[in-house]
Amino acid sequence: MSTFLSEDELCELTDAVHKSKQIEWLATRGWPFEQSCLGKIKVLRSTMEVKMGVVSMSGRRKSVPDANALREMMNGTKKTA
């Protein structure tokens, strides 16, 4: 996995195809980014993971909840200890 988000990932993140709109989206939300000498936007993957809640600020990946257990708890069919 790359250190930086790919061009496709930037498009998916920002819902913008044009670099100027991607830069505007990133800047207004306080996302740190750089632009390479070729004009490519560089956003660290680790920044995206923290901003989107995939990892905590300490860099520890959050565990994925057990969807079935949550569903059972919400429906009252699973007893909690």
N, C-alpha and C positions, 0 to 999 in steps of 0.2 A: 504494500500500500504506500502511496506517495506521501511525502511530507506536506504537499500542497494539494488543495482541492483542484480537480480537473476543470477544464472549461465547461464540460457538461454538468458537473456538480455545481459550479457557480451559477449556471443557467437555472438549474433546478432550485437552488437555494433562493435566488433573487427573483425568479420568474421573469427574468429579463435576458434578452439575447445580446443587446448592444452593450458594449463595455461602459459607455457613459452612464447608462441606467444602472448597471451593476455597481459602479463606483458610487453613484448617488445613494443607492439602497444601503450599501455597506457603511458609507460615511454618516448617513442620518441615524443609523442604529449603533454607531460607535464600534463597529467591527474594525480591528486593525488589519491593514492590508498594505501591500507594496505593489508597484508596477515595475515590471522588468524593462530592460532597455529595448525590448521588442514590443513593449506595450501590453504584455500579458499581466493580468491581475493575479497576484499571489496572496492567497489566504491560507494560513496554516491549518492543517486538518485538526490539530489539537485545539485551536481557537474555536472551530466549529463544534467540536465535541463538548467543550465547556459551555459555550453559548446555548447550545441546543439541549443541554442537560444529559448528555451521554456519559460524561465523566464529571467528577466533582473537581473543585478548584485544586485539590491536592493531587490530581492526576489519576485518582483511582476510579476505575470503570465501575459504574453502578450495576448492581445485579438486576437481572430481568425478572419481574414478578411472575409468579405462577398464575396464569390467567384462570385456570380451572379452580384453584383454591380461592382466588378472589371472587369468582362467580358464585361459588358455594357459600362463602361468607356473606355475600350480598343477598343471596336468596334465603339465608338462614338455615341452610341444610348442613352446614359444617359447624361443629362445636369448637369453640376456642378454649384453650387451656387457661 
